[in-house]
Amino acid sequence: EEEDVSSSSFSMKDIETTNTFCDTSPSALTDTLFELTGGIDIPKYCIPNPVPSSHLLDGPQQRRCYYLFVPPCASGLTPLVMDMHGASSCPLWATYYDRWVETSLKHCFAIFFPLGVLDPQIANDPCFSIPGGRNIQGLFKTRSCCCWHNGRRVNPRETQDLVVIHRMIQDIYTNQRITTLSKKQHRQNQTESIKNITNSTFTTDTTTTTTTNREIAHIDVTRLYMAGHSNGCLGALAMGNQFSSLVAAVCCHAAGNLVPFPRSYTPVPVMIVQGQKDDRIWHQFTKETYHSYGRQNQCDNETEQIIFGRRNNESSGDAMEYSHYNCVNNANVTLLLLNESGHIPYLNGFEVTEDAQMTTMDTTHMAWQFCSQYSKNQSEVS
């Protein structure tokens, strides 16, 4: 694998070779979140693209990349959250509203941010191509989403995004890419020192870790959580379905499940946050997804309750929380349906849906509270 550890700036050349105006340079998140994180480096790592395609040889998709953030409070065994961006977006833009970095700083877990398809020869905008094919109550089957190229729906086989993300997780696990260097330290040490620190995470040898005063963190493989927004939530749910032996829980925003449950599926806890006024993802589809997980996880009971936020709407509340519980493996299923929210159901969200209102609830914190209570048995992780 290769690492992007240089501190290069965004340029028009980046725009010409990718399908986005978003900054996807190695230092994009480090520079933008400098004040919020206290200068912690958020490096960009890349892996070889597993998709054999001749036109990728000279394009930006010859590698697939992700950013990795480890808060300064992380030490010892650290949970890992995947935060998957939406279509036509990127990790940088997602951090403006989804609050996963803020939540990480408070609760001391690591986050990795996969980058979607950036090659303009494959898709017109950044995206993840998520397979479809799930049967909806015998009425129809879901279609793949959400990559398009000149009016054509991109076949998920062309991008294999779920395989790509799985390999990113393997890359993090195998190389134990956990360092909490500041940007200044990172620039001083450059590539070679970063590699030394990465390699030293399996040992407490102080001769190879003197560049940081913090205890080295290690990923807790029993606490891998999937999160994301819209296209990213579709991907998070798909990852939980296809790699249920790895994923401890899914907690994502504004989407439903497109992917059929494989025979190898073992129940995974799921929480979805959905705006009732969402004009891009129909909330009834999300509710059907919620019930399908209740059946798949063999849940015996269901409850619902009104949730009041700061708006304190006494007549109807701010949200309804639906829960399937008493499930196999304690894999409970929750749907938080926000009455006034649209497609961006986050506390910091800017609403893009007409007549929708920004929620007054920190739904990212609520998602973390749900996911963080779950872990895999060590023997389950494969």
Secondary structure as UniProt FT lines:
FT   STRAND          2..4
FT   HELIX           12..17
FT   TURN            26..27
FT   HELIX           28..32
FT   HELIX           34..37
FT   STRAND          44..48
FT   HELIX           54..56
FT   TURN            57..58
FT   HELIX           60..62
FT   STRAND          63..69
FT   TURN            72..73
FT   STRAND          76..84
FT   TURN            87..88
FT   HELIX           91..95
FT   TURN            96..97
FT   HELIX           100..107
FT   STRAND          110..114
FT   TURN            120..122
FT   STRAND          135..136
FT   TURN            137..139
FT   STRAND          140..141
FT   STRAND          148..149
FT   TURN            150..151
FT   STRAND          152..153
FT   HELIX           156..158
FT   HELIX           161..175
FT   HELIX           183..199
FT   HELIX           200..202
FT   HELIX           206..208
FT   TURN            210..211
FT   STRAND          217..229
FT   HELIX           231..242
FT   TURN            243..246
FT   STRAND          249..253
FT   TURN            263..264
FT   STRAND          270..275
FT   TURN            276..277
FT   HELIX           283..296
FT   TURN            297..298
FT   STRAND          301..307
FT   TURN            310..311
FT   TURN            314..316
FT   STRAND          319..325
FT   HELIX           328..330
FT   STRAND          333..338
FT   TURN            347..348
FT   TURN            354..355
FT   HELIX           363..372
FT   TURN            378..380
//
